[in-house]
């Protein structure tokens, strides 16, 4: 199993969720995060004064999927989240060695 973490623009969440649900993926966690990359923040104007927002608001999606679903999940996220502008986000993929269901204490990976 793999953990897929995607940092996306907040307004793209619905499109990404619909694409993943339509592909048969159920279950994801969403967190509000702030950060910057090559985008280096952005400059805003308020009542004639300029100020810089260094950490931009993003959403972090976390999904745990089977190894054979990773490529499809990544493709769906890219297709739904892409705007073509700097700041579209990143996708991180890491191995999952174990998952334990809190309610039952069951080792989920062995049960699959």
C-alpha positions as CSV (number, residue, x, y, z in Angstrom):
1,X,0.0,0.0,0.0
2,X,1.0,3.6,-0.6
3,X,0.1,6.9,1.0
4,X,-0.6,9.6,-1.5
5,X,-0.3,13.2,-0.2
6,X,-1.4,16.0,-2.5
7,X,-1.0,19.7,-1.9
8,X,-3.6,21.5,-4.1
9,X,-5.4,24.9,-4.5
10,X,-8.4,25.1,-2.2
11,X,-10.9,25.8,-5.1
12,X,-9.9,22.6,-6.8
13,X,-11.0,20.3,-4.0
14,X,-14.5,19.5,-5.4
15,X,-13.1,18.7,-8.8
16,X,-10.4,16.4,-7.3
17,X,-12.9,14.7,-5.0
18,X,-15.4,14.0,-7.8
19,X,-12.6,12.6,-10.0
20,X,-11.4,10.3,-7.3
21,X,-14.9,9.1,-6.2
22,X,-15.8,8.5,-9.9
23,X,-12.7,6.3,-10.1
24,X,-13.8,4.2,-7.2
25,X,-11.6,5.7,-4.5
26,X,-13.3,6.0,-1.1
27,X,-11.9,7.8,1.9
28,X,-9.5,10.7,2.1
29,X,-8.4,13.2,4.7
30,X,-8.3,16.9,3.9
31,X,-6.3,19.5,6.0
32,X,-5.9,23.2,5.5
33,X,-2.2,24.0,5.3
34,X,-0.2,27.1,4.4
35,X,3.1,27.2,2.6
36,X,5.1,28.5,-0.3
37,X,7.4,27.1,-3.0
38,X,8.6,28.6,-6.2
39,X,5.5,30.9,-6.0
40,X,7.2,32.8,-3.2
41,X,3.9,34.1,-1.8
42,X,2.0,36.9,-3.5
43,X,1.6,40.7,-3.2
44,X,-1.8,42.1,-2.3
45,X,-3.2,45.7,-2.1
46,X,-5.5,46.8,0.7
47,X,-6.6,50.5,0.9
48,X,-3.7,51.6,-1.2
49,X,-1.0,49.8,0.8
50,X,0.9,46.9,-0.6
51,X,1.7,43.9,1.5
52,X,3.1,40.4,0.9
53,X,1.4,37.2,1.8
54,X,4.3,34.8,2.3
55,X,2.4,31.6,3.2
56,X,-0.4,30.8,0.8
57,X,-3.4,28.8,1.7
58,X,-3.5,25.3,0.3
59,X,-5.3,22.0,1.0
60,X,-3.5,18.7,1.8
61,X,-5.2,15.5,0.7
62,X,-4.1,12.2,2.2
63,X,-5.2,8.9,0.7
64,X,-4.0,5.3,1.3
65,X,-4.4,3.1,-1.8
66,X,-3.3,-0.2,-3.1
67,X,0.0,-0.2,-5.1
68,X,-1.8,-0.9,-8.4
69,X,-4.0,2.2,-7.9
70,X,-1.3,4.8,-7.3
71,X,-0.7,5.7,-10.9
72,X,-4.4,6.1,-11.6
73,X,-4.9,8.2,-8.5
74,X,-2.0,10.5,-9.4
75,X,-3.3,10.9,-12.9
76,X,-6.8,11.8,-11.6
77,X,-5.4,14.4,-9.1
78,X,-3.2,16.0,-11.8
79,X,-6.1,16.2,-14.3
80,X,-8.5,17.7,-11.8
81,X,-6.1,20.0,-9.9
82,X,-4.1,21.5,-12.8
83,X,-4.5,25.1,-13.7
84,X,-1.2,25.4,-15.6
85,X,0.0,28.2,-13.3
86,X,2.8,28.2,-10.7
87,X,1.4,27.1,-7.4
88,X,-0.7,24.1,-8.6
89,X,0.9,22.0,-5.9
90,X,2.8,18.7,-5.4
91,X,2.0,15.0,-4.9
92,X,4.1,12.9,-2.6
93,X,4.0,9.1,-2.5
94,X,5.3,7.0,0.3
95,X,5.1,3.3,1.3
96,X,2.7,2.3,4.1
97,X,4.0,-0.6,6.2
98,X,1.0,-1.1,8.4
99,X,-2.5,0.2,9.1
100,X,-4.4,-0.6,12.3
101,X,-8.2,0.0,12.7
102,X,-8.7,1.7,16.0
103,X,-12.2,0.3,16.6
104,X,-11.2,-3.4,16.4
105,X,-7.4,-3.3,16.7
106,X,-7.4,-5.3,13.4
107,X,-4.2,-5.1,11.3
108,X,-5.9,-4.0,8.0
109,X,-3.0,-4.8,5.6
110,X,-2.9,-8.4,6.8
111,X,-6.7,-8.7,6.5
112,X,-6.7,-7.7,2.9
